[in-house]
Structure formats: structure tokens, C-alpha cells
């Protein structure tokens, strides 16, 4: 079994406007109760939500999907990082 590097995907809830281009690129993204992009909690190793952000940690081979979702976001509201990297704005 291959061990995958852990990475995080963060949605800046202040920047997100519910365009949902991310949902088309990565099925782990879902519409949350506020009409913004969030994550399927069953797909993430961990999930942390604040008023400003929602961050999911993954350890799988789907980082490319997350990066495509981030690139498709017209509002640059999504950031993909190696797990443990210092938090910076998406």
C-alpha cells in the first residue's frame, strides 16, 4: 500500500461567493449550509471550520484534483498546501 503525503485545502469563506467551479473539478467539495464551498466531511482525514475559513486535510492521491479546483476558482478563494506549512492567505 502506498503512503500518500498529507496536504490541506483551505477555502477562504470571505472570498468565496458560491460560484462552485470547484465542485466540478473535485467531488470532495460540497455546498455548505451558508451557500459557500465546503468539504464532504467523510472524504477528509480532518476538517476544521472557522468563520473565515474551512480547511480539510487529506492523505490520498487526489491532490491534483484539489489543485485543479483551486485553479478553477475565479475568486482565488482556495489554497492547497503541504500539511504543516505555515498558514498564508489563499
C-alpha positions in Angstrom: 0.0 0.0 0.0 1.3 3.4 -1.0 1.6 6.1 1.7 0.5 9.5 0.4 1.7 12.9 1.5 -0.7 14.8 3.7 -1.9 18.1 2.3 -4.5 20.7 3.2 -7.1 22.5 1.2 -8.5 25.8 2.6 -11.5 27.8 1.4 -11.4 31.5 2.3 -15.1 31.9 3.2 -14.8 35.7 2.9 -13.6 35.4 -0.7 -15.9 32.5 -1.7 -19.1 33.7 -3.5 -20.7 30.3 -4.2 -19.6 30.1 -7.9 -18.8 26.4 -7.3 -16.4 25.9 -10.2 -14.5 23.8 -7.6 -17.4 21.2 -7.3 -17.0 20.3 -11.0 -13.2 19.7 -10.6 -13.2 17.8 -7.3 -16.2 15.9 -5.9 -14.9 16.3 -2.3 -16.1 19.9 -2.4 -19.8 20.5 -1.5 -22.1 23.4 -0.9 -22.3 24.1 2.8 -25.3 25.4 4.7 -24.3 29.0 4.0 -24.2 28.5 0.3 -20.4 28.5 0.1 -17.9 25.9 -0.8 -17.1 23.4 1.8 -15.9 19.8 2.0 -17.6 16.4 2.3 -16.6 15.5 5.9 -16.4 11.8 5.1 -13.8 12.4 2.4 -11.3 14.3 4.7 -8.9 13.0 7.3 -9.8 16.0 9.3 -11.9 19.2 8.9 -11.6 22.5 10.7 -14.1 25.4 10.2 -13.9 28.9 11.5 -16.0 31.9 10.5 -13.2 32.9 8.0 -12.1 29.6 6.6 -12.7 25.9 6.2 -9.7 23.6 6.0 -9.7 19.9 5.1 -6.7 17.6 5.5 -6.2 14.8 3.1 -3.8 11.9 2.7 -4.6 10.5 -0.7 -3.6 10.6 -4.4 -6.1 13.3 -5.3 -4.0 16.4 -4.7 -4.2 17.2 -8.4 -8.0 17.3 -8.3 -7.7 19.8 -5.4 -5.2 21.9 -7.3 -7.5 21.9 -10.4 -10.4 23.1 -8.2 -8.2 25.9 -6.8 -7.1 27.0 -10.2 -10.7 27.0 -11.5 -11.9 29.3 -8.6 -12.4 32.7 -10.2 -12.1 34.4 -6.8 -8.9 32.7 -5.8 -10.6 31.5 -2.6 -8.9 28.1 -2.5 -5.4 27.2 -1.4 -3.7 23.8 -1.5 -0.6 23.3 0.7 1.5 20.5 2.2 0.2 19.7 5.6 2.2 21.5 8.3 3.0 24.5 6.0 2.5 27.9 7.6 -0.9 29.3 7.0 -1.0 32.1 4.4 -3.9 33.7 2.6 -5.2 31.6 -0.3 
